[in-house]
Amino acid sequence: MKLTFVSLGCDKNLVDTEMMIGMLQGAGYEFTDDENEAEIAVVNTCCFIGDAKEESINTLLELAELKKEGNLKILIAAGCLAQRYRQEILEEIPEVDALVGTMAVDEIVQAVEETLSGKRSEHYRDINAAPVYGKKRSLTTGGHYAYLKIAEGCDKHCTYCIIPKVRGGYRSIPMESLVEEAEELAKAGVRELILVAQETTLYGLDLYGKKSLSALLKKLAAIPDIYWIRLLYCYPEEIDGELIAVMKTEPKICHYLDIPIQHASDTVLRRMGRRTTKADLQAVIGRLRREIPDICLRTTLISGFPGETEEEHEALCLFVKEMAFDRLGVFPYSQEEDTPAALMEGQVADEVKRERRGELMALQQEIAFAKAENMVGRTLTVMIEGKVADEDVYVARTYRDAPEVDGYLFLASDAAFMSGDFVKVRVTGSNEYDLIGEIEDEFTE
């Protein structure tokens, strides 16, 4: 039977999706990306913020229509929305044949087989159960880069965040298993590993009694066919000298960090339950730039958090100007039920949240465009992503660009490159967030 998957939300969810596809293909099911051909559809849902919940629900409803009019026979909801709103889905979307919670994705084959036999199937484990790992994955990223999920859950309990209630406390995946998975990915052609978790910087504390991200990075860097290692979701308070040292000395580790700070006003940060102050943020950003001068820093912010005054918003705008992040995203605050922030006084109007987001993004746009212009003249090693249809123009990424969220470098060439090849280019121009380059040297080791 043919099955299709829709993976919503974060890249950590995508790893779960790839494991589920791999398990189902191993059981003899055929994958298709055409939902009109599929007889089975699995939606790996997200519920982090309101927009994500809405997208997950709408996707389920759209696929439910195919059960009435198309080939679709089985519809399965997996992941965070299925974990958090189990009863509501059962009652409100009766077309859903099975539910698979966040810690039970390795039971996807059993869930499909039960529904094919006519049962409505539910698969759940305790949210603090051991993480699912070590399953053969079917990569959906093109095969030249892959996400490596190194931990599950979170212990931070920020007041706006629902993650600990749907994915449990922080649990690291054993180092030897991660190295083994990375070696298998490398054998399959992966050249770039992107390390993800709700927070990567705390890796290993629960298993080994100390933060062990640096030790993991050294082991991953020793894998011959891996050329780039990228770090996402590094909480600023956990970035230490050991991590900075390994980034400086290990050439495979991209000089790129995703550091979610959320705000820069001390009063807002306290209400958020964050563990940093404005001074802390300035100190860690300053240290990173001193010790790794070419580092690219990405961050995320929340606009319109409960109680945020115009003065606190203006202070955040000033901080964005002063820090001049290379990459920055802003999310309007989402009032999530079962979180402390949802009950706080001073909820900000949606219109104000959006206005403040727009102001922050306008500031960042100026910064980002200027930084792109400043790259002109530099020589960089880039990874080929693909080719523009019907043109001799390749799309590439620099070490400064994570997939899907950052910019690209466009390279005119009649050479025959493959996705995953590395090419040395000189940057000759910029176009807003993106760069333009020409070949200086090519190598495809």
VENNOR-V739886 format. One record per residue. RES is the residue in one letter. PHI is phi as a letter, one per 30 degrees, with the letter a starting at -180 (999 if undefined). Layout:
RES,PHI + RES,PHI
//
This chain:
M,999 + K,c + L,b + T,b + F,b + V,b + S,c + L,c + G,i + C,d + D,d + K,d + N,d + L,d + V,d + D,d + T,d + E,d + M,d + M,d + I,d + G,d + M,d + L,d + Q,d + G,d + A,d + G,j + Y,d + E,c + F,c + T,b + D,c + D,c + E,d + N,d + E,d + A,d + E,c + I,b + A,b + V,c + V,c + N,d + T,c + C,b + C,b + F,d + I,b + G,e + D,d + A,d + K,d + E,d + E,d + S,d + I,d + N,d + T,d + L,d + L,d + E,d + L,d + A,d + E,d + L,d + K,d + K,d + E,c + G,c + N,d + L,d + K,c + I,b + L,b + I,b + A,c + A,b + G,i + C,d + L,d + A,d + Q,d + R,d + Y,b + R,e + Q,d + E,d + I,d + L,e + E,d + E,c + I,b + P,d + E,d + V,d + D,c + A,a + L,b + V,b + G,d + T,d + M,c + A,b + V,d + D,d + E,c + I,d + V,d + Q,d + A,d + V,d + E,d + E,d + T,d + L,d + S,d + G,j + K,c + R,d + S,c + E,b + H,b + Y,b + R,b + D,e + I,d + N,c + A,d + A,e + P,d + V,d + Y,a + G,i + K,d + K,d + R,c + S,c + L,d + T,c + T,c + G,j + G,j + H,c + Y,b + A,a + Y,d + L,c + K,d + I,c + A,a + E,b + G,i + C,a + D,c + K,d + H,h + C,d + T,d + Y,c + C,c + I,c + I,e + P,e + K,d + V,c + R,b + G,i + G,d + Y,d + R,b + S,d + I,d + P,e + M,e + E,d + S,d + L,d + V,d + E,d + E,d + A,d + E,d + E,d + L,d + A,d + K,d + A,d + G,j + V,d + R,c + E,b + L,c + I,c + L,d + V,b + A,a + Q,e + E,a + T,d + T,d + L,c + Y,e + G,i + L,e + D,d + L,d + Y,c + G,i + K,a + K,d + S,b + L,d + S,d + A,d + L,d + L,e + K,d + K,d + L,d + A,d + A,d + I,d + P,e + D,d + I,c + Y,c + W,b + I,b + R,c + L,c + L,c + Y,h + C,c + Y,d + P,e + E,d + E,c + I,d + D,b + G,d + E,d + L,d + I,d + A,d + V,d + M,d + K,d + T,c + E,c + P,d + K,d + I,d + C,d + H,d + Y,b + L,b + D,c + I,b + P,d + I,c + Q,i + H,a + A,b + S,d + D,e + T,d + V,d + L,e + R,d + R,d + M,d + G,i + R,d + R,c + T,b + T,c + K,e + A,d + D,d + L,d + Q,d + A,d + V,d + I,d + G,d + R,d + L,e + R,d + R,d + E,d + I,b + P,e + D,c + I,d + C,c + L,c + R,c + T,b + T,b + L,b + I,c + S,c + G,i + F,d + P,e + G,i + E,d + T,d + E,d + E,d + E,d + H,d + E,d + A,d + L,d + C,e + L,d + F,d + V,d + K,d + E,d + M,d + A,h + F,d + D,d + R,b + L,a + G,b + V,b + F,c + P,d + Y,e + S,c + Q,d + E,c + E,e + D,i + T,c + P,e + A,d + A,d + L,c + M,d + E,d + G,i + Q,d + V,d + A,d + D,e + E,d + V,d + K,e + R,d + E,d + R,d + R,d + G,d + E,d + L,d + M,d + A,d + L,d + Q,d + Q,e + E,d + I,d + A,d + F,d + A,d + K,d + A,d + E,d + N,d + M,d + V,d + G,j + R,d + T,c + L,b + T,c + V,b + M,c + I,d + E,c + G,l + K,b + V,d + A,e + D,i + E,b + D,d + V,b + Y,c + V,c + A,b + R,b + T,c + Y,d + R,d + D,b + A,d + P,e + E,i + V,c + D,c + G,d + Y,b + L,c + F,c + L,b + A,d + S,a + D,c + A,d + A,c + F,c + M,c + S,e + G,j + D,d + F,c + V,b + K,c + V,b + R,c + V,d + T,c + G,a + S,b + N,b + E,h + Y,d + D,c + L,c + I,b + G,b + E,b + I,d + E,c + D,a + E,b + F,a + T,b + E,d
//
